[in-house]
Amino acid sequence: MLATLDGTFDGHGVFFSNGERWRQLRRCTMQALRDLGMGKREGEELIQAEAQCLVEAFQGMEGRPFDPSLLLAQATSNIICSLTFGLRFPYEDEDFQALVRAAGGTVLGVSSRWGQTYEMFSRLLRRLPGPHTQLLGHLSALATFAIQQVQRHKESLDSSAPPCDVVDAFLLKMAKEEHDPSTELTDKNLLMTVIYLLFAGTVTVSTTVRYTLLLLLKYPRVQERVREELIRELGAGRAPGLQDRARLPYTDAVLHEAQRLLALVPMGVPRTLTRTTCFRGYTLPQGTEVFPLLGSVLRDPEVFEQPEEFNPDRFLDADGRFQKQEAFLPFSLGKRVCLGEGLARAELFLLFTTLLQTFSLDSPCPPGALSLQPAVSGLFNIPPAFQLQVRPH
């Protein structure tokens, strides 16, 4: 599964494991994230504080055109670093910038044409020089950082205090189960889990926010409607909160439509059949890899009329209230649905609404010249780079 990454993860960590190992790691990770505030007020305040830091960084551009990619990725990386390691970095920190670029380089590597070729012919290409060596360099940078942080936590762990972050929670649970021969809470599984959290938490939400901003540059009228709704419902003085989502149906619809159109992980993440299965007249042997093809669901013309068009109104009913769509599955579905879905949804909403409440977004080039086609489409759909100008209201 995902040959470009499996050499590093080797079936370990919450994302790449299966069976009992996966069950234990997912349970431990989810519990740690919930205890640290995911889905609670504490988690919301963490995201709101980072959103204000992002606003200040955008203000520092003083109206000049800039590529928002790095700043957005730093904001989302800081949120996951705070939860996982208890750390937050200034955006000017060059080591932090290098870490964030390594996460972005990993996404680019696995999604590139070479990455897709490597998936098909990994046994032949593994020992040859090529772009996969650069990908391994990015993964190595993430792993080095994770190893340093885990070691730091081991040296300072206070077993009498409640955990301050995910690594603490893992280490405390590991200590309790160290004599249990069936435990999967091991050093290697901890390390691979936090590398995955660092990588996924940095790139997925920031890429989606970036694409949503691009859509608003492409469709200024949509931006106006979002801003009008924010001003009408929130005014200018109060920071948006998760409780405001129900009062902002059009804004919520824009975020859903952006996720649908982007289809960030178009093929989904491959799953392996645990037993031989008959499906639509075909017999699929145990061990067969199955790709859920989320992109085909998110752009199903039987559910979404003219699916290639950007139309937030498809998520609103006749009275302008937000309406769910059963085929809206950007986080996949089933037992292995994205474990960070709740956190990602909160980040998307709070980062986006805070930016739009504060700024008008402009592009140095006319809307018609902006392309929405992915710059790279593989495991991930990566939006094209673009320049953004912001003006405070």
N, C-alpha and C positions, 0 to 999 in steps of 0.2 A: 504494500500500500504506500503510495507516494514515495517512490524510490529516491527522489531528491532529498527527502527529509529522513527517511527511515534509517539510513546509515548512521545518523546522529542519535535518533531517539530509540531505535532498536526495540520497539515494542514496549517502551517504558513511558511513564508519565500519564496524566489523565486523558490526553488526547489520542495517543498512539497505542494504548493498551486495550486489552479485551478481557471478557470474562470476569472472574473474581477480582483480579488486579484492578480492572477498570471500576468495578462497583465500589471497592474500598476507597480508591483515589477520588472518585467523583463525590462520594459521600463526605469525605474529609474536606475536600476543597470547597464544596457548596456550604457546608456547615461553617467553615472558617470565614467565608465571604459574608454569610448572613450575620454571624456574630460581630463582624467588623462594620456592619451597617448597610450592606447591600439590601435594598428594599426598605430601608428605614431612614429616619431623619438624618442620622449621622452621615450616611452615604450621600444623601442629597446635599448636605452642607459642604462636603468635600468637593463635589462636582461644581457647586455654585462658586466656591472659592477659586477653583482653577479657572472657571469661566471668566471671572473678573481679572485674573492674571493674563488670560488670553486677550481680553479687551484692551488692557494696558499695552500689551505688545503690539496689537493692531494700531492703537493710537500713536505709538512710537514711530510708525511709518509716515506720519504727518502728511497723509494724502498722496504719497508717492506710490506708483504701481509696484506690487511685489507678488511673488509666488507664495501663497499661504500654506503650501504643503508641509514645510518643516515645522512651523509654529503650531499648526493643528495637530501634527503627530506628537510634538512635545507635550501639548496639553493632555492628550489622551494617555500618553506614556506616563506622565506624572500621576495621573489618577490611578493607574494600575500599579505603578511603583509605590505609591503611598499605601495601597491596600496590601501589596505583596511583601514589600520590604520595609515599610515605614519611612520611606524617603521621598523628598521632593527636591527637584533640581531647578536652578534658575535657567531660563532659556538661553542665556549667554554662555553657559558652561559648555566648553568645546568637547569635553568627554561625553557629556550627555547628548550633544548633537551627533557625535559619532555613533553612539549607541542607537539612537533613533534612526539614523541613516542605515545602520546595519539591519534593523528590522525591516525597513523599506526595501533594502537590497535583497533580503530573503524573499519577500513577496515577488519582486521583479524577477528574481532568478527562477523560482519555481513556476512562474507564469509565462516565461519567455519561450520562444520557439525551441531554443536549446533545452530548456527545462522539460518541455513536452516530449522532445526527442529522447531525452535521457530516461523519461518514464518508460518509454517503449523498449529501449535498448540498454538499460542500465548495466546488465551483465557484461556487455561488450565495451561500454564507454567508461566504466568505473575506473579502470586503471590508466586511461589515456588522459593527456592534458586537455584542457578545454574550459569553457565558462563555468562548469560546475565547481572548479577549484575556487573561483571567486565567491560562489554561493557558500561553499564550506568556510571561507574566511569570514563571511557575515555571521554564519551560525556560531563560529568559534568566538567572535566578539561577544555575542549574546551569552554564550556559555561561560566565558571568562568572567563577565560581570556577575552572572548568577552564582557562580562558585564563590566569588569573593563575598557576596552578600550572605550566602548560607553560612560560610565560615565565620563571618562577623557575628551572625546571630547565635551560632553555637558558643562562641566565646563569651557572649553577654547574656545568655538565656537565664532568666529568673523563673525557676519552676514554681515559685510560690505566687507569682503574679499572673493575672489574666493575659492572654496573648495580645500583642500590639499589632500583629500583622499575620499574613498567611504563613510565612516561614516559621514564626514563633508557634503558631497553632499546630503545624505539622510536627515540629520538633518535640513539643509537649506530648502530642499523641504518640509519636514514635517511642518516647521514653516509657510511656505506659504499656506499650505493646512489645517492648524489646525482647521479652521472653516467650512471645506467642509465635510458634513456628509457622502459622498460616498468615501472618501479617504481610501486607504488601507496602507498608509504610517504611520504606528503606531510603537510604541516602540517594540512590540513583533515581528512584521514582520521584522523590522530592525535587531533585535538580531538574529532571525533565519536565515536571509539572510547572515549575516556576519559569523555565525558559519558554514554554508554550504560553503561559499567561502574559509574559513580557512581550512576546512577539505578537500574539493575537490582540492583546489589549492596546498595543501601540498603533497597529495599522488598520484594523477593521473599521472602527468608529471614525477615525480621522479621515479615511478615504471616503466614507459615506457623507460626512459633513462637507468635505471638499467638493464632492460631486453635486451636493444640494446647492452650494453656493454658486457653482458653475451654471446650474439650471436657472437660478434667479437672475444671473447676468444675461442669460439667453432669453429669458421671458420676464422682462421688467414689470409687466402687469401683474404677474404672480407675486413678485416682490412687493409691489404696492399693496396688494390685498393682504399679504401676511402682515406688513407693517401697520396697516389700518386696523386689523384685528387686534394686534398687540397693544396699540395705543388706546383703542376703545375699551379693551378688557383690563389692561394692566396699568395704563398710564406710563409715565417715564421714570417715576421715582423708585418703584419696587422691583427687585430682582425676580425674574420668573421662578416659579417652583413647580414641582411635579403635580401639585394639587390644581394647577391652572390648566392642565391638559384638557379637561372636559370643557373648559370655557373657550378653548382655542381650536375648534374643530377644523377650520381651514388650514391652520398651521400644521396640525396633526396630519391632515390629509396630504399636504405637500411633502412631509417627511416620509410618509408611507409610499407615496408615488415615486419619490426619488429612490427609495430602497428597491422598489419593484423594478423600475427602469434600469437601475444600475446592475441588479442581479450580481452582487459582489462575488459570490462563489457559484458561478453558473452551472457547473457540473455537480455541485454538492461535494461532500466528502465521501469517499468510497467506504462501503460497508462490506463485510464478509458474511456469507450465509453460514449459520451455525448448523444447519441440517439441509439435506436435499429437499428442494422445494419445487412444486409445479406452479407455474405462473403463466396464465394466458396460453395454455397449450404447450409451453416449453418446460422441459425438465432442467433445473439448474442444480448442479451437484453441490454438495457441501463444500465450503471453501471458495466458492465463486465470488469474485468481487463485483459489487453492484454499485453503480453511480446513480443517485436519485435525480439528477438533471433538474435542479431547482429552477434554472433559467427557463425551461420549457413550461413550468408551472406558472411562474411569475409573468410569462408572456403568452399565456394560453388565450387565443382569440375567443374561445367559447365562454371565458369568464371575463376577460378584459377586452372590451371592444376597441379596435385599432390599438393593439398593445404596444406598437412602436412609438406612439405619441405620448408626450408628457401631458397628463390631464388629471390634476389633483381632484377634480370634481367627481371622479369615479368612486372616491372614498366618502362621498357625502350623499345623504338621502335627499328627498324632495324638499325637506324643510331645512336643509343646510346642516343637519347633525351628522357627526362622524358615524360611518357604518363600516363594520369589519367585513373583510372578504376572506372566505375560507381558503382561497388559493394564495393568500399572502403568507409565504413561508420562507422569508429570507434567512431565518435562523435554523432551517431544516425542521424536522419533526421526529416524533418517536422518542424512545428512551435516550437516544444520544443527541437530542436537540442541544444547541449551543448552551453550555452551562453559564455563559456570561450574558444571556439574552436580557435579563432584567437590568443589569448594569449598563449594557450597550444602549438599551432603549432610553434609560434615564440620561445618559451622557448625550445622546443625539438630541433629545428634546431640550435639555438645559443649555448646552453649548450653542445650539442653533438659535433658540429664542433670545438668549442673552446678546448674541452678536446682532441679530436683526432689531432688537429693541434699542441698541446703542448706535448702530451705523446704517447709513445708506450705502449700498454696494454699487460700484461702477466698474466698467471695463475700459481699458485704453483703446480697445478696438470695438467696432459696431457689433451688436448682438448677432447679426447674420453671419459674421465671420467666425463665430465660436463653434467649435465642433464638440459634439457630445459622444462621438465614437470612442471606445476605449483605445488608449495608446497601446496597451498590451492586453490580450485576452487569452488566458490559459486557466490555471487553477483559480486565479482571481481575475476579475475585470478591473483594470487600472485606468482611471480616467486620464484624459490628456492634461498636461501642464497648462496653466493659464495665469495671466496677471490680473490682480485685483486691486482696486482703489477703494478706500473707505472714507466716508465723510460722517462725522458725528452729527446726530440730529440737532 
